[in-house]
């Protein structure tokens, strides 16, 4: 009798051991892990992830107001494990709203299935979009750690591009919706100065371009103001104004798809065009 009981117990234990991995231990996608800001919700695994060192994403501040944030972009998609009870859409959104609030952030805007959050601390900005889907069976996180695009380019490289292509596209950063050149873009302007001083016979057109966010009229005005801002910086550095001209094209000449955030980032540029 004892032998039969022992065998039955072993059978039950072995049967349970076979079932457990299938029901409870679905693996995360290879190379994927949680973002350092957040602990995932219970009973979820990561089905997909992607990180780009520099990209952009649109976050909503209200129904008709949005902001495009550029920087390190992380996307993580989560799915409920088989057999586990899915939380509600509200529960998912509230979980991350509370998590952000605990570290000093806030809710910028909220819809039925989406929450747009921001954390601004220590001179750094991090923006988060949480999206719940399929009645809480999955949720996506899109996180952008804001930073400006870094571009190292020399006067010699500019000169080579002008001789080869007749122009070069530069990503000079300006204050939002303004023509003020940001400090981190001054090294690029300084290299334009070196280019023009090393080649005194060179005349160029400074041409501003935008994406299609906003109105065409405003974008054309803004791009012209930004081009003129670059011209002013060059003149202040000792370049003869007669060698320079400023044009604003606004959104008229995109070089990438404005339907994507990455395309919009490429379209916001200043081109140096050889005359």
PyMOL commands that set and color helices and strands:
alter all, ss='L'
color gray80, all
select helices_A, chain A and resi 2-24+89-102+155-165+183-198+216-236+241-243+261-267
alter helices_A, ss='H'
color red, helices_A
select strands_A, chain A and resi 44-62+65-80+106-110+114-121+124-133+138-146+167-170+204-209+244-250+269-274
alter strands_A, ss='S'
color yellow, strands_A
deselect
rebuild
show_as cartoon
